[in-house]
Amino acid sequence: MLASYLVADNSKPELDGHRMHKLNIVFLGFGRMGRAAFVSLNQITDRLRQEGIDPYLRAVFEADENLISILPDLTGAKAVFVDTRAARPVALSDLLHQPVGLRADDEFLIYDATPSTCHLENLVAVCEHFPQAIYLGEKPLFTRRSGLIALNHFGEQILCDFVDSQNQAVLKLLAMQRGSFRIERLRFWRLNSSGLQKLLAPQDRRGIEGGALLDKGIHDIALAAILMRNQQITGASWTVREATNLAFMPPAPDSDGLTDAAGYARIESLGPPRANAEFHYSWIGVERFDDLSTSIGQPSLRALLNRHGLEEPSWLWRTPGEEEARIALVEGTEAGRDTRLVVNLLSRPGIQPFVFHAEREEFLDLSFYRSSESPLARVLNLAIHNCVNRLPLSCSPLGAAIIAQAHQACFDIRDQALVQQPHATSDWMQSECILNV
């Protein structure tokens, strides 16, 4: 239990005669991501205390009335009920002041694990009223360009965890880049039939309302931005291929609900020479993707992986009702030699990330990055050190600059796809045009 590690009062504990830096932490939400963050914080607490940092989980906010009663015993933190059904819900800033007791000039870290539609409001509430606080978003996504205004205004207080910079496979790529490896081309495949199910029943979906591009594609676009920045490459233009009736738009009123009629989209990043990227998306699931892909002249992902001896269980996440694959083909040069890497970016129980060297026909060793800590634990560790040491967040791979760059790309792509979308509604087009002015 996390509570066993924590000090419940405001005095600073000592370790080997040295004063420790106590950092207040607040969780917004204790659903799937909130629980994952709690476990991850447990994983790093001992090591942080050895470094002189005491992460004190001060409060957990939750809207589930049944869950709120057990949170104090479960987490050792103060449980704060948020009545989201009230006609005039209490402002988050007021709840942080009272009953939590945080003051305007307090330094603390807040982890937002609420639904995506709440992130912008929460981000502004925290950053505006608590200028010394750090906002760490589970997935701070914005469906309108107006959200970028908040990123620009509060960028020095904002971190995110959706960019996978602490994934074992990504850490390996970054380490190779720090050596002699230089990326010339990136190709991402993202397949997810659960995403289609959400699109078929949009009224049941509590997440992103701006389409699947902002729900899934932004992960890969942000990751590409990090890898390119690691080579001092910035700037890219975007074009959408095979974009007929993309799954990036709300369903048309007269459609049958199958908003991803084509089932496939290819996005190209046209950056500086020797640094192009492609993003291949489908929300029809893994089983149908290859047939669809080859029918429009695109490569077969399964054939590519099988050609390198990579069997399906090593790269495919499959559970009842969900089929997901997330693969990147990374091509470049290493010590003057052409190099191709096949990277599995999924990090799920039973599905380990890997980096496969196609020419050497071997898996590159990731054991250096493997530990009891999850990628989210490594994200929290990075965020806590940023908060305690007041490091400039603009340089962070999880910082607002990457969030803004990825959003800008997604908005540009979505605007281009909107023009190609034959069933786009006039209201949706009008709202986007107004916000783009």
N, C-alpha and C positions, 0 to 999 in steps of 0.2 A: 504493500500500500504506500502511496506517495506520502500520506500523512506522517508515517513513521520517520521520514527524513526531514520534516519541516518544523520550524519554530513558530509557535502560534502567536507570539506577541511581537511588538515592534522593536525590541532590543536586538542588537547585532550579535550573533553567536560568534564564538571564537574557535579557531582550529589551529592547534599547536601554538597557542599564544598569539595568533594573528587575528585581527578583526576581519570579518567576512562582509562582502557586499551582498546585502539582501535585496532581491529583486521581486517586487510584487508582480504576479501574473494573474490575468483574468481570462476565463474561457467564456465565449458567447456560444452557447449551444452544447449539448452533450449527446448528440446523435452519433452517427457512424464516425464522422470525422472528429468530433469532440472526444469520443472515447479513444480513438486512435491517438490523438494528441496527448491524452492523459497517460496512456501506456508508454508513449514515446518519451514523455517528460520523466516518467519513472526510470527509463533506461539510462538517462544521462545525468540524473540528479547526483548520484554518488561521485561521478567524475567532476562535475561542476563544483561540488563542495570541496573536493580535494584541491581545486584551483582557486578557492576563496570566494566562490559565488554560491549564494544560497537562494535557489528558486522557490519562492513561496507562493503556492497556488492560493490566492486570497479569496477568490469568489468564482462561482460557476453560475451563469445565467441560463435559464431553461424555461420553455413555454409548456412543457408537458407536466400537467398537475400530478400525475401518478409518479413520474420520475423525480420530481422536486423533493419529495419527502425522504428519499433514500440517498440523495446526493451528499449530504454532510458526512454520513458514515462511510460512503463509498470513496469520497475524494479528500476528506479532511478539510474542505473549504466551505465557506459560507455559500448557501444556496439562495439564489435570488429568482423569484418567479416573475416572468414577463408575460403579462396578459395581452397577447396579441389580438384577442377578440374584443377588447374594450373599444368603446366608441372613440375615446381619446387616450391611446396608450401613453404611459409615462415615458418621457424621453430617456434615451439611453444615458445621456450625460447626467441627468438627474439621478438615475439609479446608481451610477458610479460614484456620485457625490454622497448620496444617501440611498440605500442603507450600507453601501460598501465602505464609505468613509474616505474616498480618495479626494485629494485637493487638486486644484487647477495646476499647481506647479510640481506635482508628484511625478516621478519617473516610474513607469511601469510598462509591461508588455501585455498587449491584449491579443488573444487569438480568436479570430472570427470563424466559427464553424456553423454559421447559420445558412439558410438557403441563399442562393446567389442573388436573388432579388433584393435582399436586405443589405448587401455589402456596401453599396455606395452611401446609403444613409448612415450606416454604422461608422464607416470610415470618416465621414465628415464630422459626425458627432464626437468621435474620439479626438481627431486631430485638431478640431477647432477649439474644443473646450479644455483639452489637456495637451498643451504644446510640447511637453517633455515626454509624452507617451510615444510608444512605437506600436503601430497597427500592423499585425501580421495576419494576412487574410488566407484562409484555406484556399479560396479561389476567387479573388476579387475581380470579378468580370463585370463589364458594363455593356449594355445592349445599345447604348446611344453614345455618339461622340461627345456629348456634353459631359460624360463621366471623366473624360481626359482633362477637363478643367480642374477637377479635384486632384488628379494625379500631379498636374503641374504645380498646383498651389501647395500641396502637402507632401511633395515627393520625398523630403528628407525624413519623413516619419513612417514611410510605408514599405513593407516587405510582403512577399507572397511565397507560397510554397508550390505553385502549380507548374513551375518550369522544369522540374526534374533535374536541377543542377546537382542534386545530391544522390541521384541514382547511381548504383555501382557501375553500370555500363557507361554512363555519361562521364563519371569521374575518370574512367579508363581513357575515354576519348580525349578529355582535357589534358590528362597526363601525357598522352602520346603527342598532342599538339605542342606541349611545352618542350618536347624533344624535337625530333626531325620531321614528324608527320605534318603534312599540310593538306587540307581538304580542298578538293577541286569541285566536287559534286556531292550533293546530298539528295537522297530520294527516300521519302517517308511513305509507308503504307499504314493506314488506320482503318480497321474493319471492326464494326460493332453493331450487331443486330439488336442489342438492347436499345441503342439509340433510335433505331427505326420504330421499335415498340412505343417509345415515348412520343415519337412524332405521330404515330397512329392514334394515340390517345392524348392529345396535347392538353386537354382539360385536366388530366390527372397529373400533369407534370409541374413540379414545384420549382424547377431550376430555371435555366436561362430561357427567356422568352424570345430571343433574337435569332434562334435557329441553331442547328448543330455545329455550324462553323465556330461560333463563339463558345460552344460547350466542349468540343473536342479538339478542333483544329488549332486553337490558340496554344495548346500545350506544345505541339510540334513546331509551330511558327516561333514561339518563344525560345524553344531549344535551339532551333537553327540560328536565331539571333545571337544566342550565347556562344555557340561554336564559331560563328563568323567574327564576333567581337574578339574572341580569343586569338584570331589571326589579324586583328586590327582592320577588319573589313566592315564597313557600315554602309547602309543605304541599299535599297533594292526597289525595283518596280515589280508589279504583280500582274499576272494575266491568268484568266480562268479558261481551261480547256474542257471539252466534254461536259459542259455545264448546263445542258438542257434540263430544266426543272430540277434544280439543285435542292438538296435537303437543307438549304441555308435559310429558307423563307418560311413564313407561316403558311398553313394550308389555304388554298384558294377556296372561297365559299362554295363554288360549284364543283369542287373536286370530290373524289371518293375517299379522301383522307390519305391517299398514297402520295405524300408530298415529295417523296424521293423516287419518282417514276423512273428516272434514268438509273437510279441506284448507284451512281458513280460520279466522281468529280476529280479532275486533275488541275492543280494549281501550280503555276510556275513562278519562281522568284528569279527575276532577271537582274542580277547584281553585277558587280565588276567581273571582268574575265577571270576564269578559273575558280569561281565561287558561286555556281548556280545551285538552286534547290528546286525540288519538285515534291508536291504533296498529293498523294493519291488517297482519296477517301471513298468509303462506301458504308452505308448503313443497312445493307441487306443481309449482312452476315457472311461468315467465312465460306460457307459451303457454296454459295452462288457467285462469289466475287470473281473467281478465276474465269468462269464462263463469260461473265459480263465483260471482264477486263480484256480477254483475248478477242471477243467479238468486235471490239472497237479498236483493235490493233495495239493494245497495250500489253505489257509483259505479264506473264503468269507468275504470281508470287510463289505459289506452291512449287512450280517447276524450278524457279530460281533457287529456292531453299533445298529442294531435293537434289538438285545438281551438285550442291555442296555437301550432300550427305546429312542434311539437317532434317531429322524426322519431325513430324507434326507435333508430338507431345512436348517437344523442347521449345516451341515457339507459339503454340496456340493455347489460349485460355478457353476452356469449354466447361460451362456449367449449364444445368437446365434453364432454358430461356435466355441464355447469354452466350454469344460467341464473339471472341475478341482477339485480334492480333494487332500488334504494334511493332513493326519492323522498320529499320532504317538501313539503307545501303549507302555506305560512305566510301567514296573513291577519292584517291589523292596520290601523293608521292611521299615516300619515306626513305631518307638517305639517297635520293635520286632514283629510287625504284618505284614503279607503279604498284599501288597497294589498293586492295578492295577489302572492306570490312563489312560483314553482315552483323547487325546489332539488334538484339532483342531488347526492347525498352520496357517490356512488361515486368513489373515487380510485384508479384502476387504469391500467396502461399502455393507452393508446388510448381510455380513457373518462375524459374530463376532468370534474371537478365544475363546476357552473354555477349561477348564480342568475338566473332569468328574471323580469322584471317584466311581469306579465300585462297591466296597463292600458296601459303604454307599449309593450308588445310588443317588448321588446328585452332582450338579455342584459346584465346589469350587469357592469362591467369588473372582472375578477379579476386583471388583470395586475400590480397592486401586490403581490399575495401570491405570484405565481409566481416561482420561482427554481429553482436547481439542487437545492435542498433539498426532501426529501420531508416529509410530515407527521410521520413518525417522527423525522426529523432535528430538526424544530422541537420535538418532545416532548423529545428528549434534550437539546437546548439549554436548554430551560426547566428540566429536572430538574438539569442540571449547575449552572446558576446558582443554583437553590434550594439545592443541596448546598453549593456554595462560599460563598455569602452567608448561609447558615443562615436562609433566609427561612421564615416560618411556613407550613407546608404546608396548614393548615386553610383558607387563603384561596385556594389554588391551584385552577384548573379541573380539574386532574388529581389532586387530593388525596383523602384517605381519606373526607372528608365526602361527596363526590359518589359514591364507590364505595358507601358505606353507604346513602345515600339511594336509589340505583338498586337495590341488592340488596333493601332493605326493600320497595320497590314490587314487585319481581319475586316475592318470597316471598308478599306479600299477594295478588297476582294468582294465583299458583300455588295458594295455599290455596283461593281462591274457585273456581278452575277445577277443583280436586280434588273439590269438592262436586258440581259439575256433570258430572264425568267418570263415565260409567256403568260403565266397565270398570276403574276404579282398583282396584289390588290392596289387600287388607286390610293386608298387611305394610307397603306404602308409606304408607298412611294412618296406621297406627299409629306408624311412625317419625317422621312429620312431627308428629303430635299430641304425642308425647313431647318433641320438641325445641322445640315452641311453648309449652310450659308455663313 
